[in-house]
Amino acid sequence: MADRTRLHELFEQQGQSPWIDNLTRTGLRSGHLQQLVDQGIRGVTSNPTIFQKAIAGSADYDEQFSALLETRSVEEAYWELVIQDITDALDVMRPVYDASNGEDGFVSLEVAPALAHDTPGSAEAARQFAQRLDRPNLMVKIPGTAAGIPAIQAMIAEGVSINVTLIFSLPRYAEVIEAYLAGLEARSGDLSSIASVASFFISRVDTEIDRRLEAIGTDEALGLRGKAAVAQAKVAYQLFQERFSGDRWEALAARGAKVQRPLWASTSTKNPAYPDLLYVDTLIGPDTVNTMPDPTVDAFLDHGTVARTVDDGAAEAKEVLDRIEALGISLQDVSETLENEGVASFVKSFDELLQSLQDKANAVTSGGGQA
């Protein structure tokens, strides 16, 4: 048994599941992912940017890629590379899934970023991932865009576990919860095999709102920097507690339904003036997930705080958001800006990766040897 760490304590004492926001073939082959599990990591998230960095920045994929090019297009080969990593990660995480009775041990795979505004396309991609991988601990990531919401509801109704990603606002989060509940209600029988998380992107909210506060430049505006993201997440947790209680929820829970946990994503601090664990230490509480990149995991292992904080100052959190709105900053406009940027960023990563793979493929076909 590995030594107990702060990550173990985070889960055992506070009910928050730490996940790792990274997946590479190097980490799988070297045993790094297993080491993280031994240290207390309970799930894995990936996205197009993570795979772009992993595949473009490593020779680990070259042999498989070269072999795939004999029968597949570059894009088809890309998905084969991804499916291989996800499959291997699912195997590593399966004992956590089994030991937790399906509460943790998930690996998240995102649909192609070009589908962010395509409801039927998102649903079909999620369906195909679920059928092909056929593992109970797979979570398919669908962005929480307006087009993503009905796809999420449909997939929950079909029994596919979903990680709703790219959530930036409270109104959209309310829609995400409703899609989950309605999807469960549309499904008959036992619901215990379905899981879902709602991924709130945290640090990007501060980055955008801080920029707008600095443009206003008053003492009051400047004094609100670095407070919006945590405040919004705390209000979101209150909404979570409200929606997953009462008669409607109890009827679903009686059929084995699990709560859709809030997941705090984008939790590395972007502003060096802020504490490195600003978006971790302040949002600890039961029935939540925090997915962290490797440096943030290392920081938490070293000096993280294990204490319930997610509902500290809940009333003040709403006040912070009201004060920001009163300054003329529209939180709705902020969320739309961030959602558009988030989708565009993933599309860009996906396109850059396909281009780098195309360049490798060209090198092979022109006689340049192995990719």
C-alpha positions, 0 to 999 in steps of 0.5 A, a space after each residue: 500500500 502506497 503512503 497516504 497523501 493529501 490526495 487520499 485525505 481529500 477524498 476520504 475526509 472531504 469527499 472530493 475526488 482528485 482527477 488528473 487533467 492529462 494523458 500521454 502514452 509516455 505516462 502510460 508506458 512509464 507507469 506514471 499514471 499508475 503512480 498517480 493512482 497510488 498517490 490518490 488520483 481517482 480519474 483522468 480527463 483529456 481534451 484535444 489540446 492535451 492530445 495535441 501536446 502528447 502526440 505532436 511532442 513525442 515519438 511514442 506514437 510514430 510506430 503505430 501511426 506509420 502502420 495505420 497509414 497503410 490502411 487509414 487516412 491521417 484523421 482516422 489514424 489520429 483517432 486510433 492513436 487516441 483510442 489506444 491511449 484511452 483504452 490503456 488508461 481505462 485499464 489502469 483506472 478500472 480497479 478504482 472504478 470497481 472499488 468505488 462502485 462506479 463513483 470514480 475511476 473514469 477516463 474522459 474522451 472528448 468528441 471532435 471539437 468541430 461538433 461543438 455546435 452540432 447536436 446530432 453529430 455530438 450524439 452520434 460521436 458519443 454513441 460510437 465511442 461508447 459502443 466501440 470502447 464498451 467500458 463502464 468507466 468511459 466518460 464521453 465529453 460533450 461541450 455544454 454549448 446550446 447545441 450540446 445540451 440536447 445531445 447530453 440529455 439524449 446520451 444520458 437517456 441512452 445510458 452513456 456516462 457524460 462529462 459536460 465540458 466548457 461550462 462558464 456560466 450559472 444559467 448554462 449550468 442550470 441547463 446542464 443539470 436539467 439535461 441530466 435529470 431529464 435524461 435520467 427520467 427518460 430512461 427506464 429501470 436501474 440508473 446506477 451505471 450512469 455517471 456524469 460530471 459538470 465541468 466548470 472552467 474556473 481560471 479562465 473566468 478570472 482571466 477574462 473578468 480581471 481583464 475587464 476590471 483592469 480596463 475599468 481601473 477604479 479601486 473597486 474594480 481592481 479590488 475585485 480581481 481574482 474573486 469572480 471565478 471562485 465566487 461563481 463556483 461557490 454559487 454553482 455548488 449551492 445550485 447543485 445542492 438545491 437541484 439534487 435534493 427534493 422529491 424529483 431527485 429522490 425519485 431518481 435516487 431511489 432507482 440508483 441514480 448518482 448525482 451529477 458532480 460539479 467538476 472544477 476544471 482549468 484549475 491551474 493558476 494563470 496569474 502568477 500573482 495568485 496563489 498556485 492552489 487558489 482554484 483548489 484550496 478554495 473549492 473543496 467539498 463533498 460530491 465534487 471533482 477537481 481535475 488538475 494538471 500535473 504541476 497542480 497535483 504536485 503542488 497539492 501533494 506538497 502544500 495543499 489544504 485539506 478542509 471543506 471550503 466550497 461553501 465558505 462565504 457562500 453569501 459573499 460569493 453572490 455579492 461579488 458577482 452582483 458587484 461585478 455586474 453593477 460595474 457594467 461587466 455582463 457575466 453572460 457576455 463573459 461566458 459567451 466569450 469564453 465558450 467561443 474561445 474555448 471551442 476555437 482553442 480546441 478546434 485550433 489544437 485539433 487542426 494543428 495536430 492533424 497538420 503535424 500528423 499530415 507532415 509526418 505522413 508526407 515524410 513517410 510517403 516521400 521515402 523519409 522513413 518512419 514517421 
